[in-house]
Amino acid sequence: MKGWIKLHRKLIDNGVFYDAELLKVFVWCILKANRIPKEVNGTKLSTGQFITGRLSASEELHMRPTTVYDRLQRLP
């Protein structure tokens, strides 16, 4: 992957910042999100979307699948 992302300083005031695993999943989602619309396996994805599963996410994040699922559910 190429490029960079911006994080607003206001993140420090959010509860996401104070849960290390939740922050890790949050930043991972931002890094995985599409920068431009594209099609993956016949599915059209808009900017900011991506396809994942809890098992593949858990491998990338080095976390248990149930932990990844729980943290994804807690994100707005």
mmJSON file of the N, C-alpha and C atoms, coordinates in Angstrom:
{"data_MODEL":{"atom_site":{
"group_PDB":["ATOM","ATOM","ATOM","ATOM","ATOM","ATOM","ATOM","ATOM","ATOM","ATOM","ATOM","ATOM","ATOM","ATOM","ATOM","ATOM","ATOM","ATOM","ATOM","ATOM","ATOM","ATOM","ATOM","ATOM","ATOM","ATOM","ATOM","ATOM","ATOM","ATOM","ATOM","ATOM","ATOM","ATOM","ATOM","ATOM","ATOM","ATOM","ATOM","ATOM","ATOM","ATOM","ATOM","ATOM","ATOM","ATOM","ATOM","ATOM","ATOM","ATOM","ATOM","ATOM","ATOM","ATOM","ATOM","ATOM","ATOM","ATOM","ATOM","ATOM","ATOM","ATOM","ATOM","ATOM","ATOM","ATOM","ATOM","ATOM","ATOM","ATOM","ATOM","ATOM","ATOM","ATOM","ATOM","ATOM","ATOM","ATOM","ATOM","ATOM","ATOM","ATOM","ATOM","ATOM","ATOM","ATOM","ATOM","ATOM","ATOM","ATOM","ATOM","ATOM","ATOM","ATOM","ATOM","ATOM","ATOM","ATOM","ATOM","ATOM","ATOM","ATOM","ATOM","ATOM","ATOM","ATOM","ATOM","ATOM","ATOM","ATOM","ATOM","ATOM","ATOM","ATOM","ATOM","ATOM","ATOM","ATOM","ATOM","ATOM","ATOM","ATOM","ATOM","ATOM","ATOM","ATOM","ATOM","ATOM","ATOM","ATOM","ATOM","ATOM","ATOM","ATOM","ATOM","ATOM","ATOM","ATOM","ATOM","ATOM","ATOM","ATOM","ATOM","ATOM","ATOM","ATOM","ATOM","ATOM","ATOM","ATOM","ATOM","ATOM","ATOM","ATOM","ATOM","ATOM","ATOM","ATOM","ATOM","ATOM","ATOM","ATOM","ATOM","ATOM","ATOM","ATOM","ATOM","ATOM","ATOM","ATOM","ATOM","ATOM","ATOM","ATOM","ATOM","ATOM","ATOM","ATOM","ATOM","ATOM","ATOM","ATOM","ATOM","ATOM","ATOM","ATOM","ATOM","ATOM","ATOM","ATOM","ATOM","ATOM","ATOM","ATOM","ATOM","ATOM","ATOM","ATOM","ATOM","ATOM","ATOM","ATOM","ATOM","ATOM","ATOM","ATOM","ATOM","ATOM","ATOM","ATOM","ATOM","ATOM","ATOM","ATOM","ATOM","ATOM","ATOM","ATOM","ATOM","ATOM","ATOM","ATOM","ATOM","ATOM","ATOM","ATOM","ATOM","ATOM"],
"id":[1,2,3,4,5,6,7,8,9,10,11,12,13,14,15,16,17,18,19,20,21,22,23,24,25,26,27,28,29,30,31,32,33,34,35,36,37,38,39,40,41,42,43,44,45,46,47,48,49,50,51,52,53,54,55,56,57,58,59,60,61,62,63,64,65,66,67,68,69,70,71,72,73,74,75,76,77,78,79,80,81,82,83,84,85,86,87,88,89,90,91,92,93,94,95,96,97,98,99,100,101,102,103,104,105,106,107,108,109,110,111,112,113,114,115,116,117,118,119,120,121,122,123,124,125,126,127,128,129,130,131,132,133,134,135,136,137,138,139,140,141,142,143,144,145,146,147,148,149,150,151,152,153,154,155,156,157,158,159,160,161,162,163,164,165,166,167,168,169,170,171,172,173,174,175,176,177,178,179,180,181,182,183,184,185,186,187,188,189,190,191,192,193,194,195,196,197,198,199,200,201,202,203,204,205,206,207,208,209,210,211,212,213,214,215,216,217,218,219,220,221,222,223,224,225,226,227,228],
"type_symbol":["N","C","C","N","C","C","N","C","C","N","C","C","N","C","C","N","C","C","N","C","C","N","C","C","N","C","C","N","C","C","N","C","C","N","C","C","N","C","C","N","C","C","N","C","C","N","C","C","N","C","C","N","C","C","N","C","C","N","C","C","N","C","C","N","C","C","N","C","C","N","C","C","N","C","C","N","C","C","N","C","C","N","C","C","N","C","C","N","C","C","N","C","C","N","C","C","N","C","C","N","C","C","N","C","C","N","C","C","N","C","C","N","C","C","N","C","C","N","C","C","N","C","C","N","C","C","N","C","C","N","C","C","N","C","C","N","C","C","N","C","C","N","C","C","N","C","C","N","C","C","N","C","C","N","C","C","N","C","C","N","C","C","N","C","C","N","C","C","N","C","C","N","C","C","N","C","C","N","C","C","N","C","C","N","C","C","N","C","C","N","C","C","N","C","C","N","C","C","N","C","C","N","C","C","N","C","C","N","C","C","N","C","C","N","C","C","N","C","C","N","C","C","N","C","C","N","C","C"],
"label_atom_id":["N","CA","C","N","CA","C","N","CA","C","N","CA","C","N","CA","C","N","CA","C","N","CA","C","N","CA","C","N","CA","C","N","CA","C","N","CA","C","N","CA","C","N","CA","C","N","CA","C","N","CA","C","N","CA","C","N","CA","C","N","CA","C","N","CA","C","N","CA","C","N","CA","C","N","CA","C","N","CA","C","N","CA","C","N","CA","C","N","CA","C","N","CA","C","N","CA","C","N","CA","C","N","CA","C","N","CA","C","N","CA","C","N","CA","C","N","CA","C","N","CA","C","N","CA","C","N","CA","C","N","CA","C","N","CA","C","N","CA","C","N","CA","C","N","CA","C","N","CA","C","N","CA","C","N","CA","C","N","CA","C","N","CA","C","N","CA","C","N","CA","C","N","CA","C","N","CA","C","N","CA","C","N","CA","C","N","CA","C","N","CA","C","N","CA","C","N","CA","C","N","CA","C","N","CA","C","N","CA","C","N","CA","C","N","CA","C","N","CA","C","N","CA","C","N","CA","C","N","CA","C","N","CA","C","N","CA","C","N","CA","C","N","CA","C","N","CA","C","N","CA","C","N","CA","C","N","CA","C","N","CA","C","N","CA","C"],
"label_alt_id":[null,null,null,null,null,null,null,null,null,null,null,null,null,null,null,null,null,null,null,null,null,null,null,null,null,null,null,null,null,null,null,null,null,null,null,null,null,null,null,null,null,null,null,null,null,null,null,null,null,null,null,null,null,null,null,null,null,null,null,null,null,null,null,null,null,null,null,null,null,null,null,null,null,null,null,null,null,null,null,null,null,null,null,null,null,null,null,null,null,null,null,null,null,null,null,null,null,null,null,null,null,null,null,null,null,null,null,null,null,null,null,null,null,null,null,null,null,null,null,null,null,null,null,null,null,null,null,null,null,null,null,null,null,null,null,null,null,null,null,null,null,null,null,null,null,null,null,null,null,null,null,null,null,null,null,null,null,null,null,null,null,null,null,null,null,null,null,null,null,null,null,null,null,null,null,null,null,null,null,null,null,null,null,null,null,null,null,null,null,null,null,null,null,null,null,null,null,null,null,null,null,null,null,null,null,null,null,null,null,null,null,null,null,null,null,null,null,null,null,null,null,null,null,null,null,null,null,null],
"label_comp_id":["MET","MET","MET","LYS","LYS","LYS","GLY","GLY","GLY","TRP","TRP","TRP","ILE","ILE","ILE","LYS","LYS","LYS","LEU","LEU","LEU","HIS","HIS","HIS","ARG","ARG","ARG","LYS","LYS","LYS","LEU","LEU","LEU","ILE","ILE","ILE","ASP","ASP","ASP","ASN","ASN","ASN","GLY","GLY","GLY","VAL","VAL","VAL","PHE","PHE","PHE","TYR","TYR","TYR","ASP","ASP","ASP","ALA","ALA","ALA","GLU","GLU","GLU","LEU","LEU","LEU","LEU","LEU","LEU","LYS","LYS","LYS","VAL","VAL","VAL","PHE","PHE","PHE","VAL","VAL","VAL","TRP","TRP","TRP","CYS","CYS","CYS","ILE","ILE","ILE","LEU","LEU","LEU","LYS","LYS","LYS","ALA","ALA","ALA","ASN","ASN","ASN","ARG","ARG","ARG","ILE","ILE","ILE","PRO","PRO","PRO","LYS","LYS","LYS","GLU","GLU","GLU","VAL","VAL","VAL","ASN","ASN","ASN","GLY","GLY","GLY","THR","THR","THR","LYS","LYS","LYS","LEU","LEU","LEU","SER","SER","SER","THR","THR","THR","GLY","GLY","GLY","GLN","GLN","GLN","PHE","PHE","PHE","ILE","ILE","ILE","THR","THR","THR","GLY","GLY","GLY","ARG","ARG","ARG","LEU","LEU","LEU","SER","SER","SER","ALA","ALA","ALA","SER","SER","SER","GLU","GLU","GLU","GLU","GLU","GLU","LEU","LEU","LEU","HIS","HIS","HIS","MET","MET","MET","ARG","ARG","ARG","PRO","PRO","PRO","THR","THR","THR","THR","THR","THR","VAL","VAL","VAL","TYR","TYR","TYR","ASP","ASP","ASP","ARG","ARG","ARG","LEU","LEU","LEU","GLN","GLN","GLN","ARG","ARG","ARG","LEU","LEU","LEU","PRO","PRO","PRO"],
"label_asym_id":["A","A","A","A","A","A","A","A","A","A","A","A","A","A","A","A","A","A","A","A","A","A","A","A","A","A","A","A","A","A","A","A","A","A","A","A","A","A","A","A","A","A","A","A","A","A","A","A","A","A","A","A","A","A","A","A","A","A","A","A","A","A","A","A","A","A","A","A","A","A","A","A","A","A","A","A","A","A","A","A","A","A","A","A","A","A","A","A","A","A","A","A","A","A","A","A","A","A","A","A","A","A","A","A","A","A","A","A","A","A","A","A","A","A","A","A","A","A","A","A","A","A","A","A","A","A","A","A","A","A","A","A","A","A","A","A","A","A","A","A","A","A","A","A","A","A","A","A","A","A","A","A","A","A","A","A","A","A","A","A","A","A","A","A","A","A","A","A","A","A","A","A","A","A","A","A","A","A","A","A","A","A","A","A","A","A","A","A","A","A","A","A","A","A","A","A","A","A","A","A","A","A","A","A","A","A","A","A","A","A","A","A","A","A","A","A","A","A","A","A","A","A","A","A","A","A","A","A"],
"label_entity_id":["1","1","1","1","1","1","1","1","1","1","1","1","1","1","1","1","1","1","1","1","1","1","1","1","1","1","1","1","1","1","1","1","1","1","1","1","1","1","1","1","1","1","1","1","1","1","1","1","1","1","1","1","1","1","1","1","1","1","1","1","1","1","1","1","1","1","1","1","1","1","1","1","1","1","1","1","1","1","1","1","1","1","1","1","1","1","1","1","1","1","1","1","1","1","1","1","1","1","1","1","1","1","1","1","1","1","1","1","1","1","1","1","1","1","1","1","1","1","1","1","1","1","1","1","1","1","1","1","1","1","1","1","1","1","1","1","1","1","1","1","1","1","1","1","1","1","1","1","1","1","1","1","1","1","1","1","1","1","1","1","1","1","1","1","1","1","1","1","1","1","1","1","1","1","1","1","1","1","1","1","1","1","1","1","1","1","1","1","1","1","1","1","1","1","1","1","1","1","1","1","1","1","1","1","1","1","1","1","1","1","1","1","1","1","1","1","1","1","1","1","1","1","1","1","1","1","1","1"],
"label_seq_id":[1,1,1,2,2,2,3,3,3,4,4,4,5,5,5,6,6,6,7,7,7,8,8,8,9,9,9,10,10,10,11,11,11,12,12,12,13,13,13,14,14,14,15,15,15,16,16,16,17,17,17,18,18,18,19,19,19,20,20,20,21,21,21,22,22,22,23,23,23,24,24,24,25,25,25,26,26,26,27,27,27,28,28,28,29,29,29,30,30,30,31,31,31,32,32,32,33,33,33,34,34,34,35,35,35,36,36,36,37,37,37,38,38,38,39,39,39,40,40,40,41,41,41,42,42,42,43,43,43,44,44,44,45,45,45,46,46,46,47,47,47,48,48,48,49,49,49,50,50,50,51,51,51,52,52,52,53,53,53,54,54,54,55,55,55,56,56,56,57,57,57,58,58,58,59,59,59,60,60,60,61,61,61,62,62,62,63,63,63,64,64,64,65,65,65,66,66,66,67,67,67,68,68,68,69,69,69,70,70,70,71,71,71,72,72,72,73,73,73,74,74,74,75,75,75,76,76,76],
"pdbx_PDB_ins_code":[null,null,null,null,null,null,null,null,null,null,null,null,null,null,null,null,null,null,null,null,null,null,null,null,null,null,null,null,null,null,null,null,null,null,null,null,null,null,null,null,null,null,null,null,null,null,null,null,null,null,null,null,null,null,null,null,null,null,null,null,null,null,null,null,null,null,null,null,null,null,null,null,null,null,null,null,null,null,null,null,null,null,null,null,null,null,null,null,null,null,null,null,null,null,null,null,null,null,null,null,null,null,null,null,null,null,null,null,null,null,null,null,null,null,null,null,null,null,null,null,null,null,null,null,null,null,null,null,null,null,null,null,null,null,null,null,null,null,null,null,null,null,null,null,null,null,null,null,null,null,null,null,null,null,null,null,null,null,null,null,null,null,null,null,null,null,null,null,null,null,null,null,null,null,null,null,null,null,null,null,null,null,null,null,null,null,null,null,null,null,null,null,null,null,null,null,null,null,null,null,null,null,null,null,null,null,null,null,null,null,null,null,null,null,null,null,null,null,null,null,null,null,null,null,null,null,null,null],
"Cartn_x":[0.832,0.0,0.871,0.382,1.099,0.216,0.823,0.057,0.109,-0.693,-0.71,-2.139,-2.374,-3.689,-3.529,-4.616,-4.624,-5.477,-5.04,-5.845,-6.056,-7.272,-7.568,-7.205,-6.673,-6.286,-7.474,-8.669,-9.883,-10.057,-9.364,-9.427,-9.059,-8.19,-7.756,-8.926,-9.955,-11.12,-12.181,-11.942,-12.901,-12.547,-13.546,-13.324,-12.504,-12.494,-11.704,-10.233,-9.769,-8.361,-7.898,-8.79,-8.415,-8.538,-8.924,-8.969,-7.98,-6.84,-5.754,-6.196,-6.95,-7.39,-8.395,-9.275,-10.258,-9.57,-8.585,-7.83,-7.078,-6.528,-5.808,-6.747,-7.939,-8.91,-9.388,-9.614,-10.057,-9.043,-7.787,-6.74,-6.572,-6.666,-6.566,-7.673,-8.886,-10.009,-9.739,-9.204,-8.885,-7.83,-6.842,-5.771,-6.261,-7.24,-7.762,-8.797,-9.44,-10.529,-10.046,-10.919,-10.603,-10.456,-9.472,-9.298,-10.121,-10.369,-11.169,-12.163,-13.312,-14.269,-13.638,-13.958,-13.464,-14.384,-14.13,-14.938,-14.059,-14.552,-13.835,-14.76,-14.372,-15.16,-16.618,-16.85,-18.208,-18.97,-18.347,-18.984,-18.397,-19.265,-18.806,-18.587,-17.399,-17.056,-16.828,-17.444,-17.275,-16.037,-15.693,-14.602,-14.927,-13.961,-14.145,-14.638,-14.939,-15.409,-14.303,-14.425,-13.548,-14.245,-13.771,-14.353,-13.366,-13.874,-13.042,-13.924,-13.313,-13.997,-13.246,-13.898,-13.237,-12.022,-12.045,-10.899,-9.685,-9.903,-8.774,-8.297,-9.224,-8.849,-8.033,-8.437,-7.718,-6.283,-6.091,-4.735,-3.879,-4.455,-3.707,-3.402,-4.349,-4.209,-3.537,-3.339,-2.765,-3.604,-4.914,-5.876,-6.807,-7.482,-8.458,-9.652,-10.255,-11.413,-12.564,-12.812,-13.902,-13.599,-12.333,-11.933,-12.123,-11.711,-11.879,-13.359,-14.189,-15.62,-16.217,-15.849,-16.355,-15.945,-14.69,-14.213,-14.87,-15.078,-15.755,-17.196,-17.843,-19.208,-19.269,-18.206,-18.176,-17.867,-17.335,-17.044,-18.351,-18.447,-19.688,-19.905],
"Cartn_y":[-1.185,0.0,1.24,2.238,3.5,4.59,5.697,6.847,7.043,7.97,8.317,8.615,8.69,9.038,10.192,10.86,11.92,11.461,11.766,11.543,12.897,13.195,14.463,14.36,15.43,15.455,15.227,15.459,15.259,13.778,12.889,11.468,11.218,12.032,11.893,12.051,12.799,13.028,11.94,10.978,9.919,8.677,7.926,6.702,5.665,5.725,4.784,4.876,6.064,6.292,5.562,5.368,4.812,3.292,2.648,1.188,0.781,0.246,-0.035,-0.959,-2.004,-2.926,-2.263,-1.447,-0.747,0.269,0.971,1.928,1.215,0.067,-0.717,-1.116,-1.591,-1.991,-0.766,0.341,1.584,2.064,2.138,2.591,1.591,0.303,-0.726,-0.529,-0.241,0.0,1.21,2.263,3.453,3.125,2.347,1.984,1.053,0.214,-0.737,-0.127,0.959,1.552,2.022,1.886,2.31,3.821,4.244,5.678,6.108,5.178,5.472,4.325,4.58,3.487,2.415,1.167,0.069,-1.125,-2.133,-3.342,-4.52,-5.302,-6.475,-7.678,-8.648,-9.866,-9.564,-8.565,-8.223,-7.326,-6.957,-6.079,-4.68,-3.701,-2.321,-1.747,-1.216,-0.608,0.88,1.656,3.109,3.497,4.773,5.307,5.076,4.595,4.364,2.974,2.148,0.788,-0.226,-1.384,-2.507,-3.782,-4.904,-6.202,-6.951,-7.504,-8.32,-9.307,-10.201,-11.132,-11.164,-11.639,-11.602,-12.521,-13.609,-14.526,-13.918,-13.332,-12.711,-11.47,-10.72,-9.538,-9.955,-11.048,-11.488,-11.907,-12.487,-12.853,-11.608,-10.618,-9.389,-8.598,-8.609,-7.807,-8.566,-9.874,-10.726,-10.635,-10.829,-10.814,-12.009,-12.393,-13.481,-13.02,-13.931,-13.555,-12.96,-13.492,-12.942,-11.528,-11.244,-9.89,-8.917,-9.326,-8.475,-8.197,-9.238,-9.081,-8.118,-8.282,-7.415,-5.96,-5.729,-4.363,-3.737,-4.513,-3.983,-3.579,-4.352,-4.034,-2.736,-2.418,-1.218,0.055,-0.086,1.112,1.685,3.011,3.639,3.399],
"Cartn_z":[0.0,0.0,0.0,-0.678,-0.734,-0.148,0.153,0.593,2.098,2.529,3.94,4.36,5.645,6.184,7.153,7.446,8.446,9.62,10.811,12.01,12.676,13.001,13.663,15.137,15.673,17.088,18.012,17.508,18.298,18.695,18.015,18.34,19.796,20.335,21.731,22.703,22.302,23.147,23.002,22.117,21.858,22.672,23.068,23.832,23.09,21.764,20.954,21.333,21.619,21.907,23.164,24.113,25.408,25.498,24.417,24.349,23.251,23.646,22.7,21.56,21.873,20.822,19.896,20.444,19.627,18.72,19.241,18.44,17.317,17.612,16.6,15.464,15.798,14.78,13.999,14.684,14.049,13.009,13.388,12.469,11.329,11.615,10.584,9.543,10.007,9.089,8.199,8.783,7.996,6.942,7.319,6.385,5.275,5.558,4.58,3.641,4.043,3.265,1.896,0.896,-0.473,-0.549,-1.319,-1.573,-2.773,-3.682,-4.866,-5.061,-5.681,-5.936,-6.823,-6.537,-7.377,-7.247,-8.057,-8.044,-7.622,-6.674,-6.182,-6.297,-7.104,-7.305,-7.63,-8.484,-8.902,-7.937,-6.837,-5.857,-5.971,-6.181,-6.294,-4.901,-4.679,-3.402,-3.586,-2.722,-2.756,-1.976,-2.052,-1.253,0.218,0.973,2.399,2.747,1.758,2.023,1.754,2.405,2.116,2.555,2.052,2.389,3.259,4.349,5.231,5.97,6.646,7.526,8.846,9.868,11.183,11.234,10.464,10.484,9.783,8.597,7.898,8.642,9.228,10.02,11.235,11.872,13.073,12.74,11.56,11.138,10.907,10.234,9.952,11.22,12.152,13.373,14.522,14.338,15.397,16.668,16.471,17.569,17.395,18.473,18.377,17.536,16.756,15.925,16.733,17.91,18.73,19.196,19.461,19.87,18.718,17.515,16.338,16.117,16.182,15.985,17.0,18.251,19.313,19.077,18.718,18.5,17.274,16.218,15.039,15.372,16.235,16.638,17.448,18.156,18.99,18.216,17.001,16.196,15.658,15.599,15.105,13.634],
"occupancy":[1.0,1.0,1.0,1.0,1.0,1.0,1.0,1.0,1.0,1.0,1.0,1.0,1.0,1.0,1.0,1.0,1.0,1.0,1.0,1.0,1.0,1.0,1.0,1.0,1.0,1.0,1.0,1.0,1.0,1.0,1.0,1.0,1.0,1.0,1.0,1.0,1.0,1.0,1.0,1.0,1.0,1.0,1.0,1.0,1.0,1.0,1.0,1.0,1.0,1.0,1.0,1.0,1.0,1.0,1.0,1.0,1.0,1.0,1.0,1.0,1.0,1.0,1.0,1.0,1.0,1.0,1.0,1.0,1.0,1.0,1.0,1.0,1.0,1.0,1.0,1.0,1.0,1.0,1.0,1.0,1.0,1.0,1.0,1.0,1.0,1.0,1.0,1.0,1.0,1.0,1.0,1.0,1.0,1.0,1.0,1.0,1.0,1.0,1.0,1.0,1.0,1.0,1.0,1.0,1.0,1.0,1.0,1.0,1.0,1.0,1.0,1.0,1.0,1.0,1.0,1.0,1.0,1.0,1.0,1.0,1.0,1.0,1.0,1.0,1.0,1.0,1.0,1.0,1.0,1.0,1.0,1.0,1.0,1.0,1.0,1.0,1.0,1.0,1.0,1.0,1.0,1.0,1.0,1.0,1.0,1.0,1.0,1.0,1.0,1.0,1.0,1.0,1.0,1.0,1.0,1.0,1.0,1.0,1.0,1.0,1.0,1.0,1.0,1.0,1.0,1.0,1.0,1.0,1.0,1.0,1.0,1.0,1.0,1.0,1.0,1.0,1.0,1.0,1.0,1.0,1.0,1.0,1.0,1.0,1.0,1.0,1.0,1.0,1.0,1.0,1.0,1.0,1.0,1.0,1.0,1.0,1.0,1.0,1.0,1.0,1.0,1.0,1.0,1.0,1.0,1.0,1.0,1.0,1.0,1.0,1.0,1.0,1.0,1.0,1.0,1.0,1.0,1.0,1.0,1.0,1.0,1.0,1.0,1.0,1.0,1.0,1.0,1.0],
"B_iso_or_equiv":[0.0,0.0,0.0,0.0,0.0,0.0,0.0,0.0,0.0,0.0,0.0,0.0,0.0,0.0,0.0,0.0,0.0,0.0,0.0,0.0,0.0,0.0,0.0,0.0,0.0,0.0,0.0,0.0,0.0,0.0,0.0,0.0,0.0,0.0,0.0,0.0,0.0,0.0,0.0,0.0,0.0,0.0,0.0,0.0,0.0,0.0,0.0,0.0,0.0,0.0,0.0,0.0,0.0,0.0,0.0,0.0,0.0,0.0,0.0,0.0,0.0,0.0,0.0,0.0,0.0,0.0,0.0,0.0,0.0,0.0,0.0,0.0,0.0,0.0,0.0,0.0,0.0,0.0,0.0,0.0,0.0,0.0,0.0,0.0,0.0,0.0,0.0,0.0,0.0,0.0,0.0,0.0,0.0,0.0,0.0,0.0,0.0,0.0,0.0,0.0,0.0,0.0,0.0,0.0,0.0,0.0,0.0,0.0,0.0,0.0,0.0,0.0,0.0,0.0,0.0,0.0,0.0,0.0,0.0,0.0,0.0,0.0,0.0,0.0,0.0,0.0,0.0,0.0,0.0,0.0,0.0,0.0,0.0,0.0,0.0,0.0,0.0,0.0,0.0,0.0,0.0,0.0,0.0,0.0,0.0,0.0,0.0,0.0,0.0,0.0,0.0,0.0,0.0,0.0,0.0,0.0,0.0,0.0,0.0,0.0,0.0,0.0,0.0,0.0,0.0,0.0,0.0,0.0,0.0,0.0,0.0,0.0,0.0,0.0,0.0,0.0,0.0,0.0,0.0,0.0,0.0,0.0,0.0,0.0,0.0,0.0,0.0,0.0,0.0,0.0,0.0,0.0,0.0,0.0,0.0,0.0,0.0,0.0,0.0,0.0,0.0,0.0,0.0,0.0,0.0,0.0,0.0,0.0,0.0,0.0,0.0,0.0,0.0,0.0,0.0,0.0,0.0,0.0,0.0,0.0,0.0,0.0,0.0,0.0,0.0,0.0,0.0,0.0],
"pdbx_formal_charge":[null,null,null,null,null,null,null,null,null,null,null,null,null,null,null,null,null,null,null,null,null,null,null,null,null,null,null,null,null,null,null,null,null,null,null,null,null,null,null,null,null,null,null,null,null,null,null,null,null,null,null,null,null,null,null,null,null,null,null,null,null,null,null,null,null,null,null,null,null,null,null,null,null,null,null,null,null,null,null,null,null,null,null,null,null,null,null,null,null,null,null,null,null,null,null,null,null,null,null,null,null,null,null,null,null,null,null,null,null,null,null,null,null,null,null,null,null,null,null,null,null,null,null,null,null,null,null,null,null,null,null,null,null,null,null,null,null,null,null,null,null,null,null,null,null,null,null,null,null,null,null,null,null,null,null,null,null,null,null,null,null,null,null,null,null,null,null,null,null,null,null,null,null,null,null,null,null,null,null,null,null,null,null,null,null,null,null,null,null,null,null,null,null,null,null,null,null,null,null,null,null,null,null,null,null,null,null,null,null,null,null,null,null,null,null,null,null,null,null,null,null,null,null,null,null,null,null,null],
"auth_seq_id":[1,1,1,2,2,2,3,3,3,4,4,4,5,5,5,6,6,6,7,7,7,8,8,8,9,9,9,10,10,10,11,11,11,12,12,12,13,13,13,14,14,14,15,15,15,16,16,16,17,17,17,18,18,18,19,19,19,20,20,20,21,21,21,22,22,22,23,23,23,24,24,24,25,25,25,26,26,26,27,27,27,28,28,28,29,29,29,30,30,30,31,31,31,32,32,32,33,33,33,34,34,34,35,35,35,36,36,36,37,37,37,38,38,38,39,39,39,40,40,40,41,41,41,42,42,42,43,43,43,44,44,44,45,45,45,46,46,46,47,47,47,48,48,48,49,49,49,50,50,50,51,51,51,52,52,52,53,53,53,54,54,54,55,55,55,56,56,56,57,57,57,58,58,58,59,59,59,60,60,60,61,61,61,62,62,62,63,63,63,64,64,64,65,65,65,66,66,66,67,67,67,68,68,68,69,69,69,70,70,70,71,71,71,72,72,72,73,73,73,74,74,74,75,75,75,76,76,76],
"auth_comp_id":["MET","MET","MET","LYS","LYS","LYS","GLY","GLY","GLY","TRP","TRP","TRP","ILE","ILE","ILE","LYS","LYS","LYS","LEU","LEU","LEU","HIS","HIS","HIS","ARG","ARG","ARG","LYS","LYS","LYS","LEU","LEU","LEU","ILE","ILE","ILE","ASP","ASP","ASP","ASN","ASN","ASN","GLY","GLY","GLY","VAL","VAL","VAL","PHE","PHE","PHE","TYR","TYR","TYR","ASP","ASP","ASP","ALA","ALA","ALA","GLU","GLU","GLU","LEU","LEU","LEU","LEU","LEU","LEU","LYS","LYS","LYS","VAL","VAL","VAL","PHE","PHE","PHE","VAL","VAL","VAL","TRP","TRP","TRP","CYS","CYS","CYS","ILE","ILE","ILE","LEU","LEU","LEU","LYS","LYS","LYS","ALA","ALA","ALA","ASN","ASN","ASN","ARG","ARG","ARG","ILE","ILE","ILE","PRO","PRO","PRO","LYS","LYS","LYS","GLU","GLU","GLU","VAL","VAL","VAL","ASN","ASN","ASN","GLY","GLY","GLY","THR","THR","THR","LYS","LYS","LYS","LEU","LEU","LEU","SER","SER","SER","THR","THR","THR","GLY","GLY","GLY","GLN","GLN","GLN","PHE","PHE","PHE","ILE","ILE","ILE","THR","THR","THR","GLY","GLY","GLY","ARG","ARG","ARG","LEU","LEU","LEU","SER","SER","SER","ALA","ALA","ALA","SER","SER","SER","GLU","GLU","GLU","GLU","GLU","GLU","LEU","LEU","LEU","HIS","HIS","HIS","MET","MET","MET","ARG","ARG","ARG","PRO","PRO","PRO","THR","THR","THR","THR","THR","THR","VAL","VAL","VAL","TYR","TYR","TYR","ASP","ASP","ASP","ARG","ARG","ARG","LEU","LEU","LEU","GLN","GLN","GLN","ARG","ARG","ARG","LEU","LEU","LEU","PRO","PRO","PRO"],
"auth_asym_id":["A","A","A","A","A","A","A","A","A","A","A","A","A","A","A","A","A","A","A","A","A","A","A","A","A","A","A","A","A","A","A","A","A","A","A","A","A","A","A","A","A","A","A","A","A","A","A","A","A","A","A","A","A","A","A","A","A","A","A","A","A","A","A","A","A","A","A","A","A","A","A","A","A","A","A","A","A","A","A","A","A","A","A","A","A","A","A","A","A","A","A","A","A","A","A","A","A","A","A","A","A","A","A","A","A","A","A","A","A","A","A","A","A","A","A","A","A","A","A","A","A","A","A","A","A","A","A","A","A","A","A","A","A","A","A","A","A","A","A","A","A","A","A","A","A","A","A","A","A","A","A","A","A","A","A","A","A","A","A","A","A","A","A","A","A","A","A","A","A","A","A","A","A","A","A","A","A","A","A","A","A","A","A","A","A","A","A","A","A","A","A","A","A","A","A","A","A","A","A","A","A","A","A","A","A","A","A","A","A","A","A","A","A","A","A","A","A","A","A","A","A","A","A","A","A","A","A","A"],
"auth_atom_id":["N","CA","C","N","CA","C","N","CA","C","N","CA","C","N","CA","C","N","CA","C","N","CA","C","N","CA","C","N","CA","C","N","CA","C","N","CA","C","N","CA","C","N","CA","C","N","CA","C","N","CA","C","N","CA","C","N","CA","C","N","CA","C","N","CA","C","N","CA","C","N","CA","C","N","CA","C","N","CA","C","N","CA","C","N","CA","C","N","CA","C","N","CA","C","N","CA","C","N","CA","C","N","CA","C","N","CA","C","N","CA","C","N","CA","C","N","CA","C","N","CA","C","N","CA","C","N","CA","C","N","CA","C","N","CA","C","N","CA","C","N","CA","C","N","CA","C","N","CA","C","N","CA","C","N","CA","C","N","CA","C","N","CA","C","N","CA","C","N","CA","C","N","CA","C","N","CA","C","N","CA","C","N","CA","C","N","CA","C","N","CA","C","N","CA","C","N","CA","C","N","CA","C","N","CA","C","N","CA","C","N","CA","C","N","CA","C","N","CA","C","N","CA","C","N","CA","C","N","CA","C","N","CA","C","N","CA","C","N","CA","C","N","CA","C","N","CA","C","N","CA","C","N","CA","C","N","CA","C","N","CA","C","N","CA","C"],
"pdbx_PDB_model_num":[1,1,1,1,1,1,1,1,1,1,1,1,1,1,1,1,1,1,1,1,1,1,1,1,1,1,1,1,1,1,1,1,1,1,1,1,1,1,1,1,1,1,1,1,1,1,1,1,1,1,1,1,1,1,1,1,1,1,1,1,1,1,1,1,1,1,1,1,1,1,1,1,1,1,1,1,1,1,1,1,1,1,1,1,1,1,1,1,1,1,1,1,1,1,1,1,1,1,1,1,1,1,1,1,1,1,1,1,1,1,1,1,1,1,1,1,1,1,1,1,1,1,1,1,1,1,1,1,1,1,1,1,1,1,1,1,1,1,1,1,1,1,1,1,1,1,1,1,1,1,1,1,1,1,1,1,1,1,1,1,1,1,1,1,1,1,1,1,1,1,1,1,1,1,1,1,1,1,1,1,1,1,1,1,1,1,1,1,1,1,1,1,1,1,1,1,1,1,1,1,1,1,1,1,1,1,1,1,1,1,1,1,1,1,1,1,1,1,1,1,1,1,1,1,1,1,1,1]
}}}
